[in-house]
């Protein structure tokens, strides 16, 4: 799922419809529509997927979102205003990933166009360690355009 989609989901979520599971952390399972490329059709199409999310919010202010990608990975997104303020780090330190999705063991580093790959990999590795997760081999990281 693209960062733009995660940002949209986070903005549109109503915390009252989420389950409060820990201080400042909420859970929701939600169907998300996203534009994807269909190789069989040879064009873009809109698909729907049932997704699980953790929402990090403080005092009703939504700050970050974590998406469970199947049974093997996570994708997180933090609003720009809350980046570098330990919002995601503090949530990951609570052991919430292991408690909620015990089958997740590693995360993959995903790069956006123009990002510094070394910095992004080190940050992802750091965040994974805080959550008690490993990180997949750097060579397996993929680029998200």
Secondary structure, 3 states (H helix, E strand, C coil): CCHHHHHHHHHHCCHHHCEEEECCEEEEEEEEEEEEEECCCCEEEEEEEEEEEEEEEECCEEEEEEEEECCCEEEEEECHHHCCCCHHHHHHCCCHHHHHCCCCCEECCEEECCCCHHHHHHHHHHHHHHCCCEECCHHHCEEEC
